[in-house]
């Protein structure tokens, strides 16, 4: 360790390696603890929602892996309460039949989800992808003068990762910001769902994967309709989405 490194910097590095797993499956938690340790992560596991919420808000973790089905307090409620107070990255775990809860979780603000049963290598890849996005958002504080993109009444400032609609700020998650930035770099072009998933979520699109569609829906709601009351983001059936250039 560099002798001039501050306590705050050392603390940040420690937090960057700590992951909280909230899941009542003790055997699964042990498997994840063993597997993710090889990736350099320190894992803490708790087995009920209320304790998980308290630990998630402690400021000690870089990311949370959250199961939807929990005793005491369900996963969607835990996520909702986390989002009221923190932008801490959250990856949901869900059984394959829990589509409605999974979509609800993404709408509340989960960064990604992994359906059970899953390959630990896939979860590890998702963790690294989400942490890269979170790191990019934090590093924007010391970024060079921002790149400004203005389309219609929406302004995106890359350096500060901020968005304004007219004279009002629009609060976006890191995923939503990356999604809007991708649209703004190719306005008027249809971007396939596969490309959006790869660029924004950092992974390949699975056969039943609807997460990018939920993020697009969330982004639409936050931006609202265009000044002419038309759609800002149009779906192109069986292909993807495009951001509409204003007249």
MITI-641104 format. One line per 3 residues: number of its first residue (from 1); their letters; for each residue x, y, z of N, C-alpha, C. Coordinates in pm, whole numbers, m for minus. Layout:
N
NUM = A = X:Y:Z:X:Y:Z:X:Y:Z; ...
This chain:
247
1 = XXX = 84:m119:0:0:0:0:88:125:0; 52:222:m79:131:345:m88:126:418:45; 241:464:97:243:526:230:161:652:240
4 = XXX = 136:721:128:60:845:134:m90:822:117; m131:701:101:m272:671:80:m348:701:208; m460:773:196:m536:816:312:m623:704:365
7 = XXX = m672:723:488:m766:627:545:m893:618:462; m939:733:411:m1060:734:328:m1039:652:201; m920:665:140:m893:590:18:m886:440:48
10 = XXX = m822:405:162:m816:263:197:m955:209:225; m1040:291:290:m1176:248:317:m1256:227:189; m1235:317:91:m1305:304:m36:m1264:178:m108
13 = XXX = m1133:145:m103:m1087:24:m168:m1147:m99:m102; m1157:m98:32:m1216:m212:102:m1362:m227:65; m1437:m115:65:m1579:m121:29:m1596:m171:m113
16 = XXX = m1502:m135:m201:m1514:m173:m341:m1508:m324:m359; m1459:m397:m259:m1448:m541:m269:m1554:m615:m188; m1639:m543:m118:m1736:m607:m29:m1873:m616:m94
19 = XXX = m1932:m736:m88:m2063:m761:m146:m2153:m820:m38; m2275:m770:m30:m2375:m822:63:m2472:m913:m13; m2489:m1036:35:m2586:m1129:m22:m2703:m1141:75
22 = XXX = m2823:m1111:27:m2945:m1123:109:m3029:m1235:49; m3025:m1351:111:m3092:m1470:59:m3110:m1568:174; m3229:m1630:185:m3253:m1724:294:m3204:m1864:264
25 = XXX = m3149:m1886:146:m3091:m2016:109:m2946:m2019:158; m2925:m2081:275:m2793:m2080:338:m2691:m2151:249; m2731:m2260:187:m2638:m2334:102:m2593:m2251:m18
28 = XXX = m2688:m2178:m79:m2654:m2091:m192:m2560:m1980:m148; m2585:m1923:m32:m2498:m1816:18:m2356:m1866:38; m2342:m1988:86:m2209:m2044:106:m2139:m2067:m27
31 = XXX = m2217:m2115:m126:m2160:m2136:m259:m2109:m2004:m317; m2190:m1899:m305:m2149:m1768:m358:m2029:m1713:m283; m2028:m1734:m152:m1914:m1687:m72:m1785:m1751:m120
34 = XXX = m1789:m1882:m143:m1670:m1954:m187:m1630:m1914:m328; m1729:m1903:m417:m1697:m1875:m558:m1647:m1732:m577; m1718:m1635:m519:m1682:m1495:m543:m1554:m1455:m470
37 = XXX = m1516:m1533:m368:m1388:m1507:m302:m1272:m1521:m399; m1286:m1610:m497:m1180:m1628:m597:m1168:m1507:m688; m1274:m1424:m695:m1271:m1301:m774:m1222:m1183:m692
40 = XXX = m1183:m1208:m569:m1131:m1101:m485:m1235:m1028:m403; m1359:m1079:m399:m1465:m1014:m324:m1474:m1070:m183; m1511:m983:m89:m1543:m1025:47:m1695:m1029:59
43 = XXX = m1748:m1144:100:m1892:m1165:101:m1944:m1170:243; m2054:m1098:266:m2131:m1113:391:m2271:m1155:351; m2324:m1257:417:m2457:m1308:384:m2550:m1291:504
46 = XXX = m2671:m1244:477:m2778:m1240:577:m2899:m1308:516; m2989:m1357:603:m3092:m1448:555:m3234:m1399:574; m3254:m1273:611:m3390:m1218:614:m3386:m1073:567
49 = XXX = m3502:m1025:522:m3508:m896:457:m3477:m778:545; m3528:m776:667:m3508:m660:754:m3361:m642:791; m3294:m752:830:m3152:m742:862:m3073:m704:737
52 = XXX = m3114:m760:621:m3046:m726:497:m3055:m578:465; m3173:m520:487:m3191:m377:463:m3099:m294:552; m3092:m330:678:m3006:m256:771:m2860:m263:729
55 = XXX = m2814:m381:688:m2676:m396:646:m2650:m322:514; m2747:m326:423:m2730:m261:293:m2711:m110:309; m2777:m52:409:m2770:92:430:m2656:134:522
58 = XXX = m2570:39:557:m2459:69:648:m2345:144:580; m2341:145:447:m2233:212:375:m2108:128:363; m2115:m1:396:m1997:m86:398:m1978:m168:270
61 = XXX = m2076:m162:178:m2074:m253:65:m2074:m180:m69; m2014:m246:m168:m2011:m192:m304:m2132:m236:m385; m2195:m347:m343:m2304:m403:m423:m2383:m500:m337
64 = XXX = m2513:m514:m368:m2600:m610:m299:m2654:m711:m399; m2652:m838:m361:m2720:m944:m435:m2844:m978:m353; m2961:m957:m409:m3087:m959:m334:m3184:m1061:m392
67 = XXX = m3225:m1157:m310:m3328:m1253:m352:m3465:m1189:m337; m3557:m1223:m426:m3691:m1166:m419:m3775:m1228:m309; m3757:m1358:m287:m3839:m1430:m189:m3764:m1439:m57
70 = XXX = m3804:m1355:40:m3735:m1349:168:m3835:m1352:284; m3797:m1410:397:m3883:m1404:515:m3878:m1266:580; m3987:m1228:642:m3991:m1101:716:m4025:m983:629
73 = XXX = m3942:m955:531:m3964:m844:438:m3922:m891:299; m4012:m884:204:m3984:m933:69:m3877:m852:m1; m3818:m912:m104:m3708:m849:m175:m3746:m718:m242
76 = XXX = m3866:m708:m298:m3904:m583:m364:m3920:m470:m262; m3968:m503:m142:m3979:m401:m38:m3841:m357:11; m3751:m454:25:m3614:m420:64:m3553:m327:m39
79 = XXX = m3569:m360:m167:m3514:m278:m274:m3574:m138:m273; m3705:m131:m256:m3772:m1:m254:m3717:87:m143; m3692:30:m26:m3641:109:88:m3494:146:67
82 = XXX = m3418:59:2:m3280:95:m31:m3279:216:m124; m3366:213:m225:m3367:320:m325:m3413:453:m268; m3487:452:m159:m3527:577:m95:m3408:651:m36
85 = XXX = m3301:576:m3:m3188:636:68:m3053:616:2; m3046:534:m102:m2913:500:m154:m2920:461:m301; m2810:490:m375:m2794:445:m513:m2709:319:m520
88 = XXX = m2693:249:m407:m2613:127:m401:m2656:29:m509; m2563:m21:m591:m2600:m117:m696:m2662:m243:m638; m2769:m291:m703:m2841:m409:m657:m2864:m502:m776
91 = XXX = m2827:m629:m759:m2860:m734:m855:m2960:m827:m789; m3072:m849:m853:m3176:m936:m798:m3154:m1080:m841; m3193:m1171:m752:m3203:m1313:m784:m3350:m1350:m781
94 = XXX = m3395:m1427:m880:m3537:m1464:m882:m3553:m1599:m950; m3655:m1674:m904:m3691:m1798:m973:m3748:m1764:m1109; m3738:m1857:m1201:m3777:m1828:m1340:m3924:m1792:m1353
97 = XXX = m4009:m1835:m1261:m4152:m1807:m1272:m4194:m1674:m1214; m4100:m1596:m1161:m4134:m1473:m1091:m4121:m1350:m1182; m4174:m1359:m1304:m4155:m1252:m1402:m4211:m1119:m1354
100 = XXX = m4329:m1121:m1293:m4392:m996:m1251:m4308:m928:m1143; m4261:m1006:m1044:m4178:m949:m939:m4045:m899:m995; m3992:m971:m1093:m3865:m931:m1153:m3880:m796:m1224
103 = XXX = m3987:m781:m1301:m4012:m654:m1371:m4034:m543:m1269; m4108:m573:m1162:m4131:m473:m1058:m3999:m429:m998; m3909:m524:m974:m3779:m490:m918:m3699:m398:m1009
106 = XXX = m3701:m423:m1138:m3632:m337:m1233:m3695:m199:m1236; m3827:m194:m1225:m3896:m65:m1224:m3858:17:m1099; m3841:m51:m986:m3804:19:m863:m3663:74:m872
109 = XXX = m3576:2:m946:m3441:55:m959:m3330:m48:m947; m3362:m178:m957:m3255:m278:m958:m3168:m257:m1082; m3038:m281:m1067:m2946:m261:m1179:m2949:m377:m1277
112 = XXX = m2977:m498:m1228:m2983:m615:m1314:m3047:m728:m1234; m3074:m838:m1303:m3126:m956:m1234:m3065:m1081:m1294; m3062:m1187:m1214:m3015:m1317:m1260:m3118:m1420:m1217
115 = XXX = m3177:m1496:m1311:m3277:m1596:m1275:m3212:m1721:m1217; m3278:m1779:m1116:m3234:m1906:m1060:m3294:m2021:m1142; m3223:m2133:m1152:m3083:m2154:m1112:m2990:m2083:m1210
118 = XXX = m2871:m2047:m1164:m2780:m1971:m1248:m2640:m2028:m1238; m2560:m1994:m1338:m2419:m2029:m1337:m2344:m1921:m1260; m2266:m1957:m1157:m2193:m1855:m1081:m2104:m1766:m1169
121 = XXX = m2056:m1820:m1280:m1973:m1739:m1370:m2056:m1627:m1431; m2183:m1656:m1462:m2269:m1551:m1517:m2293:m1442:m1413; m2320:m1482:m1289:m2341:m1383:m1183:m2216:m1299:m1164
124 = XXX = m2100:m1361:m1166:m1974:m1287:m1151:m1959:m1185:m1262; m1993:m1224:m1386:m1984:m1131:m1498:m2080:m1014:m1480; m2201:m1042:m1430:m2298:m934:m1408:m2247:m838:m1299
127 = XXX = m2187:m893:m1194:m2134:m811:m1086:m2028:m715:m1139; m1933:m767:m1218:m1827:m683:m1272:m1885:m575:m1363; m1987:m610:m1442:m2048:m512:m1532:m2116:m400:m1454
130 = XXX = m2193:m436:m1351:m2262:m335:m1271:m2163:m247:m1196; m2057:m307:m1143:m1957:m228:m1070:m1882:m133:m1163; m1859:m175:m1287:m1794:m84:m1384:m1881:38:m1408
133 = XXX = m2012:17:m1423:m2102:130:m1444:m2103:222:m1322; m2108:163:m1204:m2108:244:m1082:m1978:322:m1069; m1867:261:m1107:m1737:329:m1100:m1733:446:m1197
136 = XXX = m1790:426:m1316:m1794:534:m1415:m1875:652:m1364; m1986:621:m1295:m2070:729:m1240:m1994:806:m1133; m1919:736:m1047:m1844:804:m941:m1729:887:m997
139 = XXX = m1662:833:m1101:m1546:904:m1155:m1584:1030:m1229; m1714:1045:m1262:m1758:1165:m1334:m1739:1291:m1250; m1725:1273:m1117:m1705:1389:m1030:m1576:1462:m1065
142 = XXX = m1474:1387:m1107:m1346:1447:m1142:m1319:1440:m1292; m1426:1429:m1370:m1411:1416:m1514:m1371:1549:m1576; m1315:1547:m1700:m1283:1672:m1769:m1410:1746:m1807
145 = XXX = m1396:1869:m1861:m1515:1947:m1897:m1615:1861:m1974; m1743:1869:m1938:m1841:1773:m1988:m1875:1789:m2135; m1902:1675:m2199:m1956:1674:m2334:m2106:1697:m2322
148 = XXX = m2155:1795:m2394:m2296:1833:m2386:m2367:1790:m2513; m2476:1715:m2497:m2558:1674:m2610:m2699:1726:m2586; m2751:1803:m2679:m2885:1859:m2666:m2971:1810:m2782
151 = XXX = m3079:1740:m2751:m3175:1696:m2853:m3313:1742:m2808; m3369:1836:m2883:m3497:1893:m2844:m3483:1966:m2711; m3567:1930:m2616:m3564:1996:m2486:m3487:1915:m2381
154 = XXX = m3417:1809:m2424:m3343:1724:m2331:m3193:1744:m2351; m3124:1774:m2242:m2981:1796:m2245:m2911:1690:m2162; m2811:1625:m2219:m2730:1525:m2149:m2588:1578:m2136
157 = XXX = m2534:1577:m2014:m2397:1622:m1989:m2318:1502:m1942; m2230:1452:m2029:m2161:1326:m2003:m2068:1335:m1884; m1995:1447:m1870:m1895:1458:m1764:m1954:1447:m1625
160 = XXX = m2068:1509:m1604:m2132:1505:m1472:m2241:1399:m1465; m2262:1326:m1577:m2366:1223:m1586:m2500:1279:m1536; m2534:1396:m1590:m2659:1460:m1551:m2745:1485:m1675
163 = XXX = m2876:1495:m1650:m2973:1516:m1758:m3071:1623:m1714; m3107:1710:m1808:m3207:1813:m1782:m3312:1809:m1893; m3436:1829:m1853:m3544:1846:m1950:m3596:1986:m1932
166 = XXX = m3572:2070:m2032:m3603:2210:m2015:m3513:2268:m1906; m3572:2329:m1805:m3493:2387:m1696:m3494:2300:m1571; m3538:2173:m1584:m3550:2086:m1467:m3459:1964:m1479
169 = XXX = m3391:1927:m1370:m3310:1805:m1374:m3398:1681:m1379; m3346:1577:m1442:m3414:1447:m1448:m3325:1346:m1376; m3376:1286:m1269:m3298:1191:m1191:m3304:1054:m1257
172 = XXX = m3189:1006:m1304:m3181:876:m1370:m3088:783:m1293; m3116:654:m1300:m3022:556:m1248:m2903:548:m1344; m2796:480:m1302:m2680:469:m1390:m2714:394:m1518
175 = XXX = m2800:293:m1509:m2841:220:m1629:m2920:310:m1722; m3014:387:m1667:m3096:475:m1749:m3012:583:m1816; m2913:636:m1743:m2825:736:m1804:m2748:675:m1921
178 = XXX = m2689:557:m1902:m2615:491:m2010:m2705:462:m2129; m2829:426:m2102:m2925:398:m2209:m2954:525:m2288; m2981:636:m2218:m3009:762:m2287:m2887:809:m2366
181 = XXX = m2769:794:m2308:m2647:834:m2378:m2629:754:m2507; m2661:625:m2502:m2652:541:m2621:m2749:590:m2728; m2873:624:m2689:m2970:678:m2785:m2922:812:m2842
184 = XXX = m2867:898:m2754:m2827:1031:m2798:m2709:1028:m2893; m2630:923:m2890:m2517:912:m2982:m2560:861:m3119; m2686:815:m3128:m2737:766:m3257:m2885:801:m3271
187 = XXX = m2922:929:m3257:m3063:966:m3265:m3119:937:m3404; m3242:888:m3407:m3306:857:m3534:m3269:722:m3591; m3174:652:m3528:m3133:519:m3576:m3196:412:m3489
190 = XXX = m3245:308:m3553:m3300:195:m3478:m3183:116:m3418; m3185:102:m3286:m3079:27:m3218:m3138:m106:m3171; m3086:m218:m3221:m3141:m348:m3182:m3132:m373:m3032
193 = XXX = m3226:m449:m2979:m3226:m482:m2837:m3096:m552:m2798; m3044:m635:m2888:m2919:m706:m2860:m2804:m607:m2838; m2800:m503:m2921:m2694:m403:m2909:m2711:m320:m2782
196 = XXX = m2834:m282:m2750:m2858:m205:m2629:m2819:m285:m2504; m2853:m412:m2503:m2819:m497:m2389:m2668:m510:m2375; m2600:m527:m2486:m2455:m544:m2483:m2385:m415:m2440
199 = XXX = m2428:m301:m2494:m2362:m173:m2465:m2399:m122:m2326; m2526:m130:m2290:m2573:m69:m2165:m2557:m162:m2045; m2590:m289:m2063:m2584:m383:m1950:m2455:m464:m1949
202 = XXX = m2380:m458:m2057:m2251:m526:m2060:m2260:m676:m2071; m2365:m727:m2135:m2380:m871:m2152:m2463:m899:m2276; m2475:m1027:m2309:m2554:m1066:m2425:m2702:m1080:m2385
205 = XXX = m2789:m1057:m2481:m2933:m1068:m2459:m2974:m1214:m2456; m3039:m1256:m2347:m3089:m1393:m2336:m3224:m1409:m2403; m3269:m1533:m2428:m3394:m1557:m2502:m3519:m1505:m2432
208 = XXX = m3520:m1503:m2299:m3637:m1454:m2225:m3605:m1327:m2146; m3502:m1259:m2185:m3451:m1143:m2110:m3526:m1018:m2152; m3604:m960:m2059:m3681:m839:m2088:m3629:m718:m2012
211 = XXX = m3512:m731:m1951:m3465:m623:m1863:m3443:m494:m1939; m3389:m498:m2061:m3364:m375:m2135:m3494:m305:m2168; m3601:m383:m2190:m3732:m324:m2220:m3787:m250:m2098
214 = XXX = m3764:m305:m1980:m3811:m239:m1858:m3733:m109:m1836; m3602:m112:m1859:m3523:10:m1844:m3566:117:m1944; m3597:77:m2067:m3648:173:m2166:m3780:233:m2118
217 = XXX = m3868:148:m2065:m3997:196:m2015:m3978:295:m1901; m3885:265:m1810:m3857:358:m1699:m3805:492:m1752; m3716:486:m1850:m3659:607:m1908:m3768:691:m1974
220 = XXX = m3857:627:m2047:m3968:699:m2110:m4051:775:m2006; m4084:706:m1897:m4167:768:m1794:m4098:890:m1734; m3968:880:m1709:m3898:991:m1645:m3880:1110:m1740
223 = XXX = m3863:1083:m1869:m3848:1193:m1965:m3983:1255:m2000; m4089:1175:m1993:m4221:1225:m2029:m4235:1240:m2180; m4352:1284:m2227:m4372:1301:m2370:m4292:1417:m2427
226 = XXX = m4272:1414:m2556:m4204:1524:m2625:m4291:1649:m2623; m4232:1766:m2649:m4312:1891:m2650:m4432:1885:m2744; m4421:1805:m2852:m4536:1793:m2943:m4630:1680:m2901
229 = XXX = m4607:1626:m2780:m4688:1519:m2721:m4666:1384:m2789; m4566:1375:m2873:m4533:1248:m2935:m4437:1167:m2849; m4401:1048:m2895:m4308:962:m2822:m4164:1009:m2843
232 = XXX = m4085:1002:m2737:m3943:1029:m2751:m3869:904:m2797; m3909:791:m2743:m3843:663:m2776:m3948:570:m2835; m3928:529:m2958:m4024:443:m3026:m3972:300:m3033
235 = XXX = m4063:206:m3012:m4029:65:m3027:m4048:26:m3173; m3952:m47:m3225:m3962:m101:m3361:m3980:m251:m3346; m4095:m299:m3380:m4135:m437:m3352:m4031:m538:m3400
238 = XXX = m3996:m627:m3309:m3905:m739:m3336:m3762:m694:m3364; m3732:m565:m3347:m3597:m518:m3373:m3538:m451:m3249; m3590:m332:m3213:m3533:m259:m3101:m3603:m128:m3079
241 = XXX = m3524:m21:m3057:m3579:110:m3025:m3500:220:m3096; m3569:334:m3114:m3500:452:m3167:m3544:575:m3090; m3450:669:m3075:m3484:798:m3014:m3523:892:m3127
244 = XXX = m3643:948:m3119:m3700:1028:m3226:m3636:1166:m3229; m3585:1204:m3346:m3534:1340:m3364:m3650:1438:m3374; m3645:1548:m3298:m3753:1646:m3308:m3752:1717:m3443
247 = X = m3866:1769:m3482:m3874:1841:m3610:m3792:1969:m3602
